[in-house]
Amino acid sequence: MPAAYLIVESNISDPEAFKKYMAAAPAVAKAFGGEYLVRGGQMAVLEGDWQPPRLTVLRYPSFEQAKAMYDSPGYVAARALRAGATACFNMVLVEGVDAPPV
């Protein structure tokens, strides 16, 4: 079963309010097998005109586990903490390649 990746583009407009979300979301992600791979950090646009203010990438053991996390009561509560803290928050879930280990 391939891993799944949750990719988030965000623009934090209220850092103090966003801290409440960041205090709650990682524990929920971890409970469903989520692992943060990217959380902000240096970025360079190599092609195209996409200029995301901030990117976050999480890996989950499966698409189903990531979707279950998103729909869980814990993450519903974390999302409520994020309300009004971002000027933009776009999230996509994508299934990875089911390739044999190297």
C-alpha positions in Angstrom: 0.0 0.0 0.0 1.5 3.3 -1.0 2.1 6.2 1.4 0.0 9.4 1.1 1.1 13.0 1.3 -0.8 15.9 2.7 0.4 19.1 1.1 -0.6 22.5 2.6 -0.1 26.0 1.2 -0.7 28.6 3.9 -0.3 32.3 4.5 -0.4 33.0 8.3 -2.1 36.3 9.0 -2.4 35.9 12.8 0.6 34.1 14.2 -0.7 34.1 17.8 -3.9 32.4 16.8 -2.1 30.0 14.5 0.1 28.9 17.4 -3.1 27.4 18.9 -3.6 25.3 15.8 0.0 24.2 15.8 -0.3 23.2 19.4 -3.2 20.8 18.6 -2.6 19.5 15.0 0.7 17.6 15.3 -0.6 15.2 18.0 -3.6 14.4 15.9 -1.5 13.8 12.8 0.9 11.6 14.8 -2.1 9.6 16.2 -2.9 8.6 12.6 0.7 7.8 11.6 1.4 11.3 10.1 5.0 12.5 10.0 5.9 16.1 9.2 8.5 16.2 6.3 8.3 20.0 5.6 7.0 22.8 7.8 8.0 26.1 6.4 11.7 26.6 5.7 13.7 27.7 2.8 12.0 27.5 -0.6 12.9 28.3 -4.2 10.5 28.4 -7.1 12.3 26.5 -9.9 9.6 26.7 -12.6 6.3 28.4 -13.1 4.8 31.3 -11.2 3.5 29.6 -8.0 4.7 31.6 -5.1 3.4 29.8 -2.0 4.0 31.9 1.2 4.5 28.7 3.2 4.4 24.9 2.5 3.9 22.0 4.8 4.1 18.4 3.8 3.1 15.4 5.9 3.5 11.7 5.0 0.9 9.1 6.1 1.1 5.3 5.9 -2.0 5.3 3.5 -4.5 7.6 1.8 -7.2 6.2 4.1 -5.3 7.0 7.3 -4.7 10.6 6.2 -8.4 11.0 5.3 -9.4 9.5 8.6 -7.2 12.0 10.4 -8.7 14.9 8.5 -12.3 13.7 9.4 -11.4 12.9 13.0 -12.9 14.9 15.9 -9.4 15.9 17.0 -8.6 17.5 13.7 -12.1 19.1 13.3 -11.3 20.8 16.7 -7.8 21.8 15.5 -9.3 23.3 12.3 -11.6 25.4 14.4 -8.6 26.8 16.3 -7.1 27.9 12.9 -10.2 29.8 11.9 -9.3 33.4 11.1 -5.5 32.8 11.6 -4.7 32.4 7.9 -5.2 34.6 4.8 -5.1 31.4 2.7 -5.0 27.7 3.6 -5.1 25.2 0.7 -4.7 21.5 1.4 -4.5 18.5 -1.0 -4.1 14.8 -0.3 -2.2 12.7 -2.8 -1.4 9.1 -3.0 2.3 8.2 -3.4 3.9 5.7 -5.8 3.5 2.1 -4.8 7.1 1.2 -5.6 9.2 -1.7 -4.2 11.8 -0.6 -1.6 15.2 0.1 -3.0 
